[in-house]
Amino acid sequence: MATKAFQKIYTKVTQITKATCTLRAEGIGYDELAEINGRLAQVVKIIGDDVTLQVFGGTEGIPTNAEVTFLGKSPSLKVSDQLAGRFFNAFGDPIDGGPDIEGQEVAIGGPSVNPVRRKQPSELIGTGIAGIDLNNTLVSGQKIPFFADPDQPFNQVMAMVALRAKADKIILGGMGLTNDDYLFFRNVFDNAGALDRIVSFVNTTENPPVERLLVPDMALTAAEYFAVEKNESVLVLLTDMTLYADALSIVSNRMDQIPSKDSMPGSLYSDLAKIYEKAVQFPSGGSITIIAVTTLSGGDITHAIPDNTGYITEGQLFLRRDSDVGKVIVDPFRSLSRLKQLVIGDKTREDHPQVMNAAIRLFADAASAKTKLENGFDLTEYDQRTLDFAKEYSNDLLAIDVNIGTDDMLDTGWKLLGRHFKPEEVGIKQELMNKYWPKEA
Amino acid sequence: MSTQGKVKGIIANLVTVEADGPVAQNEICYLQTRGTDLMAEVIKVNGANAFVQVFESTRGLKIGDPVRFTGHMLEVTLGPGILSKNYDGLQNDLDKMDGVFLKRGDYTNPLDDDTLWNFKPLAKAGDEVEAASWLGEVNENGKPHRIMVPFVFEGKYTVKSVVEAGEYKINDTIAVLVDADGKEHNVTMVQKWPVKKAITAYREKPRPFKLLETGVRTIDTINPIVEGGTGFIPGPFGTGKTVLQHAISKQAEADIVVIAACGERANEVVEIFTEFPELDDPHTGRKLMERTIIVANTSNMPVAAREASVYTAMTLSEYYRSMGLKVLMMADSTSRWAQALREMSNRLEELPGQDAFPMDLSAVIANFYARAGFVYLNNGESGSVTFIGTVSPAGGNLKEPVTESTKKVARCFYALQQSRADGKRYPAINPIESYSKYLEYPEFEEYIAKRIGDKWIASINELKTILLRGQEVSEQINILGDDGVPVEYHIRFWKSEVIDFVILQQDAFDKVDMNTPLERQEYMLNKVMGICHTDFQFESFTEVGSYFKRVINNLRQMNYSEFETDEFKKFEEELNQIINERKVA
């Protein structure tokens, strides 16, 4: 960003903390960007002539006579079709060695969609993973996070979902990605030959944490361009939102704000909602779907970050290692897609809702049989059958390595039900039983 | 000339303004930035400095930007045409805004100035009137919308003239009033009122006592709410708060339903926008949207306006109450409102209370709930505002400040329980922890004795005891094992399951089961209590579960059938046979 000739240069910084600098300046707008010794910063507080800047790269080595110039604009991104296939840092500058983007400059973190102009989401997003498509069907315009412990393969699952989903564009917002994970995404997208429909904004663990606050807004501004201007269906992947929230708490701490639950800022709910609510089905056909990752600590969903997220998003996907089959599965109890009702049995086969519910109910019976076993009570013959069913169900359908179409998932479901249960035990509507119950079982 | 000012400091949406004249607490002002007016409210004054919370993003605002104070608090505009509107938290008509995205500083007219209304006078020249007296009425979506003496008028007035019946626009003068000093005042169909002040133009506010039917059994039968009552629904995410709220707002026997979507998901409001214009009001046969007002300030809309939104919705409710109508207001969720208070208090650098919420949180909540109520108007008619708020407790922990403060003031408590939701026992209201204080009101007892019968409350209490004992027995069975307890225990447990499956659980997505009228609730309660009073004979515990599953299945089929149809009677007949199989003569 070249300095313009008439720009005033300030050289007297009066206060420096780990993340902020304060100086005297006049005529500065709130949220405006500034450069301090070449580092980008943003105005976060103005009291009279005292302007406080949040320095994204951290304030290490900033002297009191640092040169400060104000750029007269808030953080922005140049949008055009040239974005496709490119990798950027949190400021929207290319990091793949390619040329700068030419296009219209748009302020990031733009306005919200008028609720009366939204359309009800109705397009199914297929992923091939039965734990998702069968039990927690995704719909375009939905926002849903993976709740996962850091050791689980959420980035792999997300990359898989992204490539299989029939989205026109996939936008990756990486926050605090390890360099290895960043390269993983790059390779996967490259190998799949999908690079031309992918845009990535990446902040790795090598970059300063405060920078990642810009990543979701950058990613969503690009998404809005494609969804609004081009009427495309855009899938936005945000990983990892827990690290984003951590960065929020760092800044609020440096600003001497009073922390609320779990040392998170009191505005955490609004901050997260501003991002997730960008998911939308536009009336003109474009849509933005957000799939995010919220890492948990020890599976604790009562922590402020997953808790606030759960109240905002339309469900959540839970990954869990099933020790009975030795695979990572999509947990059918704790996962939920709030929008699945809009598509299942309607965009999918008629028996979808009933097969889904019957299988989950019997899987729950297996769980209680297991508890019984652990508590030293005897198992009935029925209990034993539910346990056998659960193993196959877990392996053939819930495991994340499954990749089949929805009809195949339903057929597999019927096969498993038929193999282990009597018709009266599954509690499915008679007319569907007549049509789908396996004959030779 | 009104007070002017200049911006002195900016921290997010908290702005310090140096004013050149008098400023009132809660006064509205406009900050001018690059040709756009940003609305803001004074929340603290210190010397010449006013601290204002801006209802919009302050991006680009500069020190020295001019500020214009309006001399009044945040007001709503009241008049015919409010029903079926979709407003934001500041009563801007969302449908009148251009474009897909909300524009900063885009304020739209909440009413339609050009619509003609068929006015019928109710007062005549020479009548003595006061604030909220009815001067005339227009038909608004089938409801009598009374045109009242503006609430701001103090003292007595004499009607000089009222226009004849005919078609008028809202800003036409429809009456001329003369005050005690002989001064004349023109009255139109429109008036304004500050949202943070309760409308108190009524004669008295007795303890509420009339049942407000919601069609939800676990509310009406177990823990009823009354016209003018207050209730709240706390629950962790995923326990069915929204489905329950939507069910109540669809079915409740109210004239007007005001929904404040306060800081929640936009797609949930979209569901209302999409469905309500299609659905029929079960009480009038008109479309549901015609009796509904939506105040939508979803989670991504400005935080300060979120705080205002619940007050806007409440003031609209009170306005319709003054017309002698039954209003139901739902707010989803009051926790988001409390969080908006917290964000502001934090920026003001106030000393925080528990969980960083402001110290006066419980006073603010108490004040708000106190605005609901059943009232007798000055003309002897009655009206009510029933208020049900949801609470989203952080981490599902009911010991957090918003839940606790609300529990002190709301008279009905509907606790949504994670384990019930996990077991798909919807609505997931825990029958034992939840309560309705109205069951203890002698006024309510008297009313319900007349409406249903004098045994009703005793039956409800007995039912709750059976549920409690069922729960105790189930805990013992879990510890001691199925064969570690007498068969009698299993019977006791299954009787409580019958109540759970047949009375408490209700399918919000089934056409018939979703809405149960009171007579039907009474019928089913008697049926179920009859089973609970019956002695059954079993050889071993293994027979008990499968037997009662058949009983429950038949009762549920009755729930799914239209009341008193042949189908319903067929299931009832089968049920009686099943009961006779095991009944001890």
Interface residues (C-beta under 8 A of the other chain):
Chain A: E26 G27 I28 G29 Y30 D31 E32 V44 K45 I46 I47 G48 D49 S74 A107 G110 P111 S112 V113 N114 P115 V116 R117 R118 K119 Q120 P121 G141 V228 Q257 I258 P259 S260 K261 G266 S267 Y269 S270 A273 K274 E277 K278 V280 F282 P283 I301 T302 H303 A304 D307 N308 G310 Y311 I312 E314 G315 F333 L336 L339 F377
Chain B: K8 G9 I10 I11 A12 T16 S57 T58 R59 G60 L61 K62 I63 G64 N86 L94 D95 M97 G99 V100 F101 L102 K103 R104 P236 F237 G238 A261 G263 R265 A266 N267 V269 V270 E271 F273 T274 A296 T298 S299 N300 M301 V303 R336 Q339 A340 R342 E343 N346 P352 D355 A356 F357 S392 A394 G395 G396 N397 D422 G481 D482
